[in-house]
Amino acid sequence: MAEVQYTEENIRSLDWKEHIRLRPGMYIGKLGDGTAPDDGIYVLLKEIIDNSIDEFVMGHGKQIDISIKDKVVTVRDYGRGIPLGSVIDCVSKINTGGKYDSRAFQKSVGLNGVGTKAVNALSSFFKVESFRDGETKVAEFDKGELVHDHKIAKTTERNGTKFQFNADNTIFKNFHFVSEFIDEQLWNYAYLNAGLTINFNGNKFVSKDGLKDLLTKKTNEAELRYPIIHLKDTDIEIALTHNSQYGEEYYSFVNGQYTTQGGTHLAAFKEAIVKTVREFYKKQFEASDIRQAIVGAISVRVQEPVFESQTKTKLGSQNMWENGPSLKSFVNDFVKDKLDSFLHKNQTIAEALLKRIQQSERERKDLSGIRKLANERAKSANLHNKKLRDCRVHYSDEKNEVHAETTLFITEGDSASGSITKARNPQTQAVFSLRGKPLNCYGLTKKIVYQNEEFNLLQHALDIEEDVENLRYNNVVIATDADVDGMHIRLLLMTFFLQFFPELVKKGHLYVLNTPLFRVRDKKETIYCYSDQERLKAIAKLKGKPEITRFKGLGEISPNEFEQFIGRDIRLEPVVLKSNQSIEQLLEYYMGKNTPDRQVFIINNLKIEKDEIIEDPVPVVEV
């Protein structure tokens, strides 16, 4: 093997936009196609909105107008506007911006001078307009390259800044925006900034009671064990309640930034709740019993927050301000003082909280024997069973966090699991094979998870028995056939996760795999189609009489073909819950007893294949 030479010719210097485009993950996390809430296109949107939020926080501009049309994003605020002579530098020169000056931005989100530059570099079209004291400056870019530098001109527009961009589809391949993810993002901004109005595509987002409104929207009032506790002071706000579902659910924020991976502030919040409750009731409850079924939110504002990455999803350890108390002690002191005082003044709520904790305690003790036996069975089964074909990588190098690309495909039967196993990337993709249809677990207690071998082994494969935070795969993908039985299995698996591990769904880890329904090919080209409409377009494109194959089961797709459908161009449908969707009502409607309402729904939405088939120009071969 020839020795590779390492000389001055190997050394390269990249300009700012080249580096961002070459290593986009350093700046916006994973790219994705829009099917996950943390995909890059939503980070681009967030980076632009963050600037407008910082203006509002500093007391400038109470309205932000946002629109997305044909993938072009427009964000207009009514703040101070970027100083006209610095407009181009602020969006195209790294480490340039007003947020390095703490007098202008004291508790802002964007501190690194990178956000708008990343959006600029990763967009095929980027335009910035600043309106300031009767004058305006406009600049237009293509992939970070300045293509039109407009002269300063007169304007009658109100002060503020307007951004427009279209994400580069050579980087964000086949991307699309999911409105539910954007709505969630905008509601969080509204909850954390009382008095701010956000207009998005004809809808208004505004909040009066902050985190209390957030939990009201995230929960169903009929399922709460007591009214939402809402406490706030300078630089900190919390809200919490308990409901009847399994698991814990938290929402944490720093300077208006949704820290999806938590951090110091969330850890301190959870610890402080346990400590305060123990002291109030004068009993050493298990921490898991206190926090079981809790829904909580915390927001803090600190000077110059230290995040663990540019995407700002996890807060590092730090002080509230220079030479001030640690964030951990600040949160602990606030919760101990305010929550203890609240419980003393509200005895009815204190009694309801105690009953919820005691219920969790009883349930845990009832399960202890069953869990021990089930765990032993699972460990023994894992030595010999072939249900799980694991991947080699589970966690990233940083902070032992689950790797963004790790995926577990839950399949039906040996033929489907065999095809996926042969086609998968063994580094990051694992396969779990079901045996037959899983049990409809709606209305059952968690005992069934341990008593049912399929469910018990599945939860152990995912490593979510103790805490969903331990999830070994970032993406949990239901991969079933596109027929009636396959759809039924999808529903049964969704019911399992919603019933016992709702946090896994709410945090955006659950997906359904879309595979093509048809293969249309001639001697020169093969086109895979995911709908009848795509099939007809493919036939028109290839002309003549191409061969058409209808895939009915995953097992009928060869591993060589399957590799294309679970690789870079994988199509995943996220399982998304509406913010205030009651899981109990949802499962009762679809998985409970046959009610007249559901019968009417089925009749009205029943699709009869013979009525839908459009006349085929060529015959279809089913496999």
C-alpha positions as CSV (number, residue, x, y, z in Angstrom):
1,M,0.0,0.0,0.0
2,A,1.4,3.4,-1.0
3,E,2.3,5.7,1.8
4,V,0.0,8.8,2.0
5,Q,2.0,12.0,1.9
6,Y,1.2,14.7,4.4
7,T,2.5,18.1,3.1
8,E,1.6,21.7,3.0
9,E,-0.6,20.9,0.0
10,N,-2.9,18.9,2.4
11,I,-3.6,22.0,4.5
12,R,-6.7,24.0,3.6
13,S,-8.3,27.2,4.9
14,L,-12.0,27.4,4.6
15,D,-14.0,30.6,4.7
16,W,-17.0,30.8,7.0
17,K,-19.6,29.6,4.6
18,E,-17.6,26.7,3.3
19,H,-17.0,25.4,6.8
20,I,-20.7,25.6,7.7
21,R,-21.7,23.8,4.5
22,L,-19.0,21.2,4.9
23,R,-19.8,20.5,8.6
24,P,-23.5,21.6,9.1
25,G,-24.0,19.3,12.0
26,M,-21.6,21.3,14.1
27,Y,-23.9,24.3,13.8
28,I,-27.5,22.9,13.5
29,G,-27.3,19.3,14.7
30,K,-28.7,16.6,12.5
31,L,-30.0,17.5,9.0
32,G,-33.1,15.3,8.6
33,D,-36.0,15.9,6.3
34,G,-38.4,17.6,8.6
35,T,-40.0,14.4,10.1
36,A,-38.4,15.0,13.5
37,P,-38.9,18.2,15.7
38,D,-35.1,18.6,16.0
39,D,-34.3,18.3,12.3
40,G,-32.2,21.1,10.8
41,I,-34.9,23.1,9.1
42,Y,-36.6,23.8,12.4
43,V,-33.2,24.8,13.9
44,L,-32.8,27.3,11.0
45,L,-36.2,28.8,11.8
46,K,-35.4,28.9,15.5
47,E,-32.1,30.7,14.9
48,I,-33.9,33.5,13.1
49,I,-36.8,33.8,15.5
50,D,-34.4,33.8,18.5
51,N,-33.1,37.2,17.3
52,S,-36.6,38.6,17.3
53,I,-37.3,37.1,20.7
54,D,-34.1,38.8,22.1
55,E,-35.4,42.1,20.8
56,F,-38.7,41.6,22.6
57,V,-36.9,40.6,25.9
58,M,-35.0,43.8,25.7
59,G,-38.2,45.7,25.5
60,H,-38.4,46.3,21.7
61,G,-41.3,45.0,19.5
62,K,-44.3,43.1,20.8
63,Q,-45.2,41.3,17.6
64,I,-43.5,38.9,15.3
65,D,-45.0,37.9,11.9
66,I,-44.0,34.6,10.4
67,S,-45.1,32.8,7.2
68,I,-44.0,29.7,5.3
69,K,-45.1,29.4,1.7
70,D,-43.7,27.0,-0.8
71,K,-40.8,26.3,1.6
72,V,-39.9,30.0,1.8
73,V,-39.7,31.2,5.4
74,T,-40.4,34.9,6.2
75,V,-39.8,36.3,9.7
76,R,-40.5,40.0,10.5
77,D,-40.1,41.6,13.9
78,Y,-40.6,45.2,15.0
79,G,-37.6,45.7,17.2
80,R,-34.8,48.2,16.8
81,G,-33.6,46.8,13.5
82,I,-29.9,45.9,12.7
83,P,-27.7,49.0,12.5
84,L,-27.7,49.7,8.7
85,G,-24.0,49.8,8.3
86,S,-23.6,46.3,9.9
87,V,-26.4,44.4,8.2
88,I,-24.1,42.4,5.8
89,D,-21.5,41.7,8.5
90,C,-24.1,40.5,11.0
91,V,-25.3,37.7,8.6
92,S,-22.1,36.8,6.9
93,K,-19.1,37.4,9.3
94,I,-18.6,34.9,12.1
95,N,-18.2,36.3,15.6
96,T,-20.0,39.5,14.6
97,G,-23.1,40.7,16.3
98,G,-24.6,42.8,19.0
99,K,-24.9,40.1,21.6
100,Y,-21.2,40.3,22.6
101,D,-22.2,43.6,24.2
102,S,-24.0,42.7,27.4
103,R,-25.4,46.3,27.6
104,A,-27.4,45.7,24.4
105,F,-28.4,42.0,25.1
106,Q,-28.2,41.0,28.7
107,K,-30.0,37.7,28.8
108,S,-30.2,36.6,25.2
109,V,-30.2,33.1,23.7
110,G,-27.8,33.6,20.8
111,L,-24.4,34.4,22.1
112,N,-22.0,32.9,19.6
113,G,-22.6,35.1,16.6
114,V,-23.3,32.0,14.5
115,G,-27.1,31.6,14.1
116,T,-28.0,33.8,11.2
117,K,-24.7,33.0,9.4
118,A,-25.6,29.3,9.5
119,V,-29.0,30.0,8.1
120,N,-27.4,32.1,5.3
121,A,-24.8,29.5,4.4
122,L,-27.3,26.7,4.3
123,S,-30.0,28.5,2.2
124,S,-30.3,28.6,-1.5
125,F,-31.9,32.0,-1.0
126,F,-31.4,34.3,1.9
127,K,-32.5,37.9,2.2
128,V,-32.2,40.3,5.1
129,E,-33.9,43.7,5.4
130,S,-33.4,46.2,8.2
131,F,-35.7,49.1,8.8
132,R,-34.4,51.8,11.1
133,D,-35.5,55.4,11.6
134,G,-37.0,55.9,8.2
135,E,-34.2,54.1,6.3
136,T,-33.7,50.6,5.0
137,K,-30.9,48.3,4.0
138,V,-31.4,45.1,2.0
139,A,-28.9,42.4,1.1
140,E,-29.5,39.1,-0.7
141,F,-27.4,35.9,-0.7
142,D,-27.1,32.5,-2.4
143,K,-25.5,29.8,-0.2
144,G,-23.8,32.5,1.8
145,E,-22.5,34.3,-1.2
146,L,-23.6,38.0,-1.4
147,V,-25.3,38.4,-4.8
148,H,-27.1,41.8,-4.3
149,D,-26.0,44.6,-2.0
150,H,-28.8,47.2,-2.1
151,K,-28.0,50.8,-1.3
152,I,-29.5,52.4,1.8
153,A,-32.9,53.9,0.9
154,K,-35.8,55.7,2.4
155,T,-38.7,53.8,3.9
156,T,-42.0,54.3,5.7
157,E,-41.8,50.8,7.3
158,R,-41.8,50.5,11.1
159,N,-38.4,49.8,12.7
160,G,-37.4,46.1,12.8
161,T,-35.8,43.3,10.8
162,K,-37.2,41.0,8.1
163,F,-35.6,37.7,7.1
164,Q,-36.5,35.5,4.2
165,F,-34.8,32.1,3.4
166,N,-35.3,28.9,1.5
167,A,-33.3,26.0,2.9
168,D,-30.9,24.5,0.4
169,N,-32.4,21.2,-0.9
170,T,-29.0,19.8,-1.8
171,I,-28.3,19.7,1.9
172,F,-31.8,19.1,3.3
173,K,-32.9,16.5,0.9
174,N,-36.7,15.9,0.3
175,F,-37.5,18.2,3.3
176,H,-40.9,19.4,4.3
177,F,-42.2,21.3,7.3
178,V,-44.6,19.6,9.7
179,S,-47.0,22.2,11.0
180,E,-47.4,20.5,14.4
181,F,-43.7,20.9,15.1
182,I,-43.8,24.6,14.2
183,D,-46.9,25.2,16.2
184,E,-45.2,23.6,19.2
185,Q,-42.1,25.8,18.7
186,L,-44.1,29.0,18.5
187,W,-46.3,28.1,21.5
188,N,-43.2,27.7,23.6
189,Y,-42.0,31.2,22.5
190,A,-45.4,32.6,23.5
191,Y,-45.5,30.8,26.9
192,L,-42.1,32.2,27.8
193,N,-42.8,35.7,26.7
194,A,-46.0,37.1,28.2
195,G,-47.2,40.0,26.1
196,L,-45.7,38.8,22.9
197,T,-47.9,38.1,19.9
198,I,-46.7,35.8,17.2
199,N,-48.7,35.6,13.9
200,F,-48.0,32.5,11.8
201,N,-49.8,31.7,8.5
202,G,-53.1,33.2,9.8
203,N,-52.9,31.8,13.4
204,K,-52.1,33.8,16.5
205,F,-49.9,32.6,19.4
206,V,-50.2,34.6,22.6
207,S,-50.1,33.6,26.3
208,K,-51.1,35.4,29.5
209,D,-50.1,33.0,32.2
210,G,-46.8,31.6,30.8
211,L,-45.9,28.1,32.0
212,K,-49.3,27.6,33.5
213,D,-50.8,28.0,30.0
214,L,-48.1,25.5,28.7
215,L,-49.2,22.8,31.1
216,T,-52.9,23.5,30.5
217,K,-52.3,22.9,26.8
218,K,-50.1,19.8,27.4
219,T,-52.6,18.1,29.8
220,N,-56.3,17.2,30.0
221,E,-58.0,18.9,32.9
222,A,-60.2,15.9,33.6
223,E,-57.1,13.7,34.2
224,L,-55.3,16.0,36.6
225,R,-55.1,15.0,40.2
226,Y,-55.0,18.6,41.4
227,P,-54.9,22.1,39.8
228,I,-51.6,23.3,38.2
229,I,-49.2,24.8,40.7
230,H,-47.7,28.0,39.2
231,L,-44.9,29.9,40.9
232,K,-42.6,32.6,39.6
233,D,-40.1,35.2,40.6
234,T,-37.4,37.3,38.9
235,D,-35.5,35.1,36.5
236,I,-37.3,31.9,37.4
237,E,-40.8,30.3,36.8
238,I,-42.1,26.8,37.4
239,A,-45.3,24.9,37.0
240,L,-46.2,21.4,38.0
241,T,-49.1,18.9,38.5
242,H,-49.7,15.2,38.5
243,N,-52.0,13.2,36.3
244,S,-52.9,9.5,35.8
245,Q,-50.4,8.5,33.1
246,Y,-47.2,6.5,33.5
247,G,-43.8,8.2,33.4
248,E,-42.6,11.7,33.9
249,E,-42.9,14.7,31.6
250,Y,-40.8,17.9,31.8
251,Y,-40.4,21.0,29.7
252,S,-37.3,23.1,30.5
253,F,-36.2,26.5,29.1
254,V,-33.2,28.9,29.4
255,N,-33.6,32.5,28.3
256,G,-36.6,31.4,26.2
257,Q,-34.7,28.5,24.6
258,Y,-36.4,25.1,24.8
259,T,-33.7,22.8,26.2
260,T,-35.0,19.5,25.0
261,Q,-32.2,17.6,26.6
262,G,-32.5,19.4,29.9
263,G,-29.3,20.2,31.8
264,T,-28.4,21.7,35.1
265,H,-31.6,23.7,35.6
266,L,-33.9,20.6,35.0
267,A,-31.8,18.3,37.2
268,A,-32.0,20.9,40.0
269,F,-35.7,21.2,39.5
270,K,-36.4,17.5,39.8
271,E,-34.1,17.2,42.8
272,A,-35.7,20.2,44.6
273,I,-39.2,18.8,44.1
274,V,-38.2,15.5,45.8
275,K,-36.4,17.2,48.6
276,T,-39.3,19.7,49.3
277,V,-42.0,17.0,49.2
278,R,-40.0,14.8,51.6
279,E,-39.6,17.6,54.1
280,F,-43.2,18.8,53.8
281,Y,-44.7,15.4,54.5
282,K,-41.9,14.4,56.8
283,K,-41.5,11.1,55.1
284,Q,-38.6,9.6,53.0
285,F,-40.6,8.7,49.9
286,E,-38.8,7.1,47.0
287,A,-37.9,9.7,44.4
288,S,-39.6,7.7,41.7
289,D,-42.9,7.6,43.7
290,I,-42.9,11.4,44.1
291,R,-42.2,12.0,40.4
292,Q,-44.4,9.3,38.9
293,A,-47.0,10.8,36.6
294,I,-45.6,14.4,37.1
295,V,-45.9,17.0,34.4
296,G,-43.6,19.9,35.1
297,A,-42.0,23.0,33.5
298,I,-39.2,25.3,34.5
299,S,-37.9,28.5,32.9
300,V,-34.8,30.4,34.0
301,R,-33.0,33.4,32.7
302,V,-29.2,33.7,33.2
303,Q,-26.4,35.9,32.0
304,E,-24.3,34.3,29.3
305,P,-25.7,30.7,29.5
306,V,-23.2,27.9,28.7
307,F,-24.8,25.3,26.4
308,E,-23.2,22.0,25.5
309,S,-23.6,22.6,21.8
310,Q,-24.4,25.3,19.2
311,T,-28.0,23.9,19.0
312,K,-28.5,24.9,22.7
313,T,-30.5,21.8,23.6
314,K,-28.7,21.2,27.0
315,L,-27.5,23.6,29.6
316,G,-24.2,23.1,31.2
317,S,-23.2,23.8,34.8
318,Q,-22.9,27.4,35.7
319,N,-23.7,30.4,38.0
320,M,-26.8,32.6,37.6
321,W,-24.5,35.6,37.0
322,E,-20.9,36.5,37.4
323,N,-19.8,35.9,41.1
324,G,-23.4,34.9,41.9
325,P,-24.9,31.7,43.3
326,S,-24.8,28.4,41.3
327,L,-27.9,27.7,39.2
328,K,-28.5,24.5,41.1
329,S,-28.6,26.3,44.5
330,F,-30.8,29.1,43.0
331,V,-33.4,26.6,41.7
332,N,-33.3,24.6,44.9
333,D,-33.8,27.6,47.2
334,F,-36.7,28.9,45.1
335,V,-38.6,25.6,44.9
336,K,-38.0,24.9,48.6
337,D,-39.3,28.3,49.7
338,K,-42.2,28.8,47.2
339,L,-43.5,25.2,46.9
340,D,-43.4,24.5,50.6
341,S,-45.2,27.8,51.3
342,F,-47.8,26.9,48.6
343,L,-48.5,23.5,50.0
344,H,-49.0,24.9,53.5
345,K,-51.5,27.4,52.2
346,N,-53.4,24.9,50.0
347,Q,-54.2,21.9,52.1
348,T,-56.6,20.4,49.5
349,I,-53.9,20.3,46.9
350,A,-51.4,19.0,49.4
351,E,-53.7,16.1,50.3
352,A,-54.3,15.3,46.6
353,L,-50.5,15.3,45.9
354,L,-50.0,12.9,48.9
355,K,-52.6,10.5,47.6
356,R,-51.0,10.4,44.1
357,I,-47.6,9.7,45.7
358,Q,-49.1,6.9,47.9
359,Q,-50.8,5.4,44.8
360,S,-47.4,5.3,43.0
361,E,-45.9,3.7,46.1
362,R,-48.5,0.9,46.1
363,E,-48.2,0.3,42.4
364,R,-44.4,0.0,42.6
365,K,-44.6,-2.5,45.5
366,D,-47.2,-4.6,43.7
367,L,-44.9,-4.8,40.6
368,S,-41.7,-5.5,42.5
369,G,-42.1,-9.3,42.5
370,I,-43.3,-9.5,38.9
371,R,-40.6,-7.2,37.7
372,K,-37.8,-9.3,39.3
373,L,-39.1,-12.5,37.7
374,A,-39.6,-10.8,34.3
375,N,-36.1,-9.3,34.4
376,E,-34.6,-12.7,35.0
377,R,-36.6,-14.2,32.1
378,A,-35.5,-11.3,29.9
379,K,-31.8,-11.7,30.8
380,S,-32.1,-15.5,30.1
381,A,-33.9,-15.0,26.8
382,N,-31.5,-12.4,25.6
383,L,-28.7,-14.9,25.7
384,H,-30.4,-17.2,23.2
385,N,-33.3,-15.4,21.5
386,K,-33.1,-14.0,18.0
387,K,-35.8,-11.3,18.4
388,L,-33.2,-8.5,18.6
389,R,-30.6,-8.0,16.0
390,D,-28.7,-5.2,17.7
391,C,-26.6,-2.5,16.2
392,R,-23.0,-1.8,17.2
393,V,-23.3,1.9,18.2
394,H,-25.8,3.3,20.7
395,Y,-24.3,6.4,22.1
396,S,-22.4,9.4,20.8
397,D,-19.0,10.3,22.0
398,E,-20.3,13.4,23.7
399,K,-21.8,13.1,27.2
400,N,-22.8,9.5,26.6
401,E,-26.0,10.7,24.8
402,V,-28.0,8.4,22.5
403,H,-26.6,8.7,18.9
404,A,-29.0,10.7,16.6
405,E,-28.9,8.0,13.9
406,T,-29.6,4.9,16.1
407,T,-32.8,3.2,15.0
408,L,-34.8,0.2,16.1
409,F,-37.1,-1.3,13.5
410,I,-40.0,-3.2,15.1
411,T,-41.0,-5.7,12.4
412,E,-43.7,-8.4,12.0
413,G,-42.6,-11.9,11.4
414,D,-39.4,-13.6,10.2
415,S,-39.6,-12.7,6.5
416,A,-39.9,-8.9,7.1
417,S,-37.2,-8.9,9.8
418,G,-35.0,-11.0,7.6
419,S,-35.2,-8.5,4.7
420,I,-34.5,-5.5,6.9
421,T,-31.7,-7.3,8.8
422,K,-29.9,-8.0,5.6
423,A,-30.4,-4.5,4.3
424,R,-29.8,-2.4,7.4
425,N,-26.7,-0.5,8.4
426,P,-25.4,-2.7,11.4
427,Q,-23.6,0.2,12.9
428,T,-26.7,2.2,13.8
429,Q,-29.8,0.2,12.8
430,A,-31.2,-2.7,14.9
431,V,-34.2,-5.0,14.3
432,F,-36.7,-6.4,16.8
433,S,-39.0,-9.2,15.4
434,L,-42.5,-9.6,16.7
435,R,-44.2,-13.0,16.9
436,G,-47.8,-12.5,15.7
437,K,-50.0,-9.7,16.7
438,P,-49.2,-8.0,20.0
439,L,-51.9,-7.8,22.8
440,N,-54.3,-4.8,22.9
441,C,-53.1,-3.4,26.2
442,Y,-55.5,-0.4,26.4
443,G,-56.9,-0.2,29.9
444,L,-54.4,-2.7,31.3
445,T,-52.0,-2.0,34.1
446,K,-48.2,-2.1,33.8
447,K,-48.2,-5.7,35.1
448,I,-49.0,-6.8,31.6
449,V,-45.7,-5.4,30.3
450,Y,-43.8,-7.8,32.5
451,Q,-46.2,-10.8,32.1
452,N,-46.3,-10.6,28.3
453,E,-43.1,-11.9,26.8
454,E,-43.2,-9.7,23.7
455,F,-43.7,-6.5,25.6
456,N,-41.2,-7.4,28.3
457,L,-38.5,-8.2,25.8
458,L,-39.3,-5.1,23.8
459,Q,-39.0,-2.7,26.8
460,H,-35.7,-4.4,27.7
461,A,-34.4,-4.0,24.1
462,L,-35.3,-0.3,24.3
463,D,-33.9,-0.1,27.9
464,I,-36.9,2.0,29.1
465,E,-38.0,-0.2,32.0
466,E,-36.6,2.3,34.6
467,D,-36.7,5.5,32.7
468,V,-37.4,6.6,29.1
469,E,-34.3,8.8,29.4
470,N,-32.3,5.5,29.1
471,L,-33.7,4.9,25.6
472,R,-31.0,3.1,23.6
473,Y,-32.2,4.2,20.1
474,N,-33.1,7.7,19.1
475,N,-35.6,6.5,16.5
476,V,-38.2,3.7,17.3
477,V,-39.7,2.7,13.9
478,I,-42.8,0.6,13.5
479,A,-42.2,-1.3,10.2
480,T,-45.3,-3.4,9.2
481,D,-46.9,-4.5,6.0
482,A,-49.1,-2.1,4.1
483,D,-52.2,-4.2,4.5
484,V,-55.1,-4.5,7.1
485,D,-53.1,-6.8,9.4
486,G,-50.1,-4.5,9.2
487,M,-52.2,-1.5,10.0
488,H,-53.7,-3.3,13.0
489,I,-50.3,-4.2,14.4
490,R,-49.3,-0.5,14.0
491,L,-52.2,0.5,16.2
492,L,-51.5,-2.1,18.8
493,L,-47.9,-1.0,19.1
494,M,-48.9,2.7,19.2
495,T,-51.3,1.7,22.0
496,F,-48.5,0.0,23.9
497,F,-46.3,3.1,23.8
498,L,-49.1,5.6,24.5
499,Q,-50.4,3.5,27.4
500,F,-47.1,2.8,29.2
501,F,-44.4,5.1,27.7
502,P,-46.2,8.3,26.5
503,E,-43.1,10.4,27.1
504,L,-41.3,8.4,24.3
505,V,-44.0,9.5,21.9
506,K,-44.2,13.1,23.1
507,K,-40.5,13.5,22.8
508,G,-40.7,12.6,19.1
509,H,-39.0,9.2,19.1
510,L,-41.8,7.1,17.6
511,Y,-42.2,6.7,13.8
512,V,-43.9,4.6,11.2
513,L,-41.8,3.4,8.2
514,N,-43.2,4.2,4.8
515,T,-42.1,1.8,2.1
516,P,-43.1,1.9,-1.6
517,L,-46.4,0.4,-2.7
518,F,-45.3,0.0,-6.4
519,R,-42.2,-0.5,-8.5
520,V,-42.5,0.8,-12.0
521,R,-39.6,-0.1,-14.3
522,D,-38.5,-0.5,-17.9
523,K,-35.1,-1.7,-19.3
524,K,-33.5,1.7,-18.5
525,E,-35.0,3.0,-15.2
526,T,-36.7,1.9,-12.0
527,I,-39.1,4.2,-10.1
528,Y,-40.5,3.4,-6.6
529,C,-43.9,4.9,-5.9
530,Y,-45.6,5.5,-2.6
531,S,-49.1,6.2,-3.8
532,D,-51.3,5.6,-6.8
533,Q,-50.6,9.2,-8.0
534,E,-46.9,8.6,-8.0
535,R,-47.5,5.3,-9.9
536,L,-49.4,7.1,-12.7
537,K,-46.7,9.8,-12.9
538,A,-44.0,7.1,-13.2
539,I,-46.0,5.3,-16.0
540,A,-46.3,8.6,-17.9
541,K,-42.6,9.3,-17.5
542,L,-41.4,6.0,-18.7
543,K,-44.1,5.8,-21.4
544,G,-44.9,2.6,-23.2
545,K,-45.9,-0.3,-21.1
546,P,-43.4,-0.6,-18.2
547,E,-43.5,-3.5,-15.7
548,I,-45.5,-2.6,-12.5
549,T,-45.1,-4.5,-9.3
550,R,-47.4,-4.1,-6.2
551,F,-45.6,-4.7,-2.9
552,K,-48.0,-6.1,-0.3
553,G,-45.6,-7.3,2.3
554,L,-42.1,-6.2,3.5
555,G,-40.9,-9.7,3.2
556,E,-41.5,-9.6,-0.6
557,I,-39.0,-6.7,-1.0
558,S,-35.5,-8.0,-1.7
559,P,-32.8,-6.9,0.7
560,N,-31.0,-5.1,-2.1
561,E,-34.1,-3.0,-2.8
562,F,-34.8,-2.6,0.9
563,E,-31.4,-1.0,1.4
564,Q,-32.7,2.0,-0.6
565,F,-35.8,2.5,1.6
566,I,-34.0,2.5,5.0
567,G,-30.9,4.4,4.0
568,R,-30.3,8.1,3.4
569,D,-33.7,8.6,1.6
570,I,-35.7,6.7,4.3
571,R,-39.3,8.0,4.6
572,L,-40.5,8.1,8.2
573,E,-43.9,9.3,9.4
574,P,-43.6,10.8,12.9
575,V,-46.3,9.8,15.4
576,V,-47.4,13.2,16.7
577,L,-49.8,14.1,19.5
578,K,-51.6,17.3,19.5
579,S,-50.6,19.5,22.5
580,N,-53.8,19.0,24.5
581,Q,-54.7,15.6,23.1
582,S,-56.0,13.3,25.9
583,I,-54.2,10.0,25.6
584,E,-57.0,8.3,27.6
585,Q,-59.7,9.6,25.3
586,L,-57.7,8.9,22.2
587,L,-57.1,5.2,23.2
588,E,-60.7,4.8,24.3
589,Y,-62.0,6.0,21.0
590,Y,-59.8,3.9,18.8
591,M,-58.9,0.9,20.9
592,G,-61.8,0.6,23.4
593,K,-65.1,-1.1,23.0
594,N,-66.9,-0.6,19.7
595,T,-68.8,2.6,20.2
596,P,-71.4,4.0,17.8
597,D,-69.2,7.1,17.2
598,R,-66.3,4.9,16.1
599,Q,-68.5,2.8,13.9
600,V,-69.7,6.0,12.1
601,F,-66.1,7.2,11.8
602,I,-65.0,3.8,10.2
603,I,-68.0,3.9,7.7
604,N,-67.3,7.5,6.7
605,N,-63.6,6.9,6.2
606,L,-63.6,3.4,4.7
607,K,-61.7,3.2,1.5
608,I,-62.9,0.6,-0.9
609,E,-60.0,-0.3,-3.2
610,K,-62.2,-1.0,-6.3
611,D,-63.7,2.5,-6.1
612,E,-60.3,4.2,-5.9
613,I,-58.4,2.4,-8.6
614,I,-57.7,4.6,-11.6
615,E,-57.8,2.8,-14.9
616,D,-54.3,1.3,-15.4
617,P,-52.6,1.7,-18.7
618,V,-50.6,-1.5,-17.9
619,P,-51.3,-4.5,-15.7
620,V,-50.1,-4.6,-12.1
621,V,-48.2,-7.7,-10.9
622,E,-48.7,-8.4,-7.1
623,V,-46.0,-9.9,-5.0
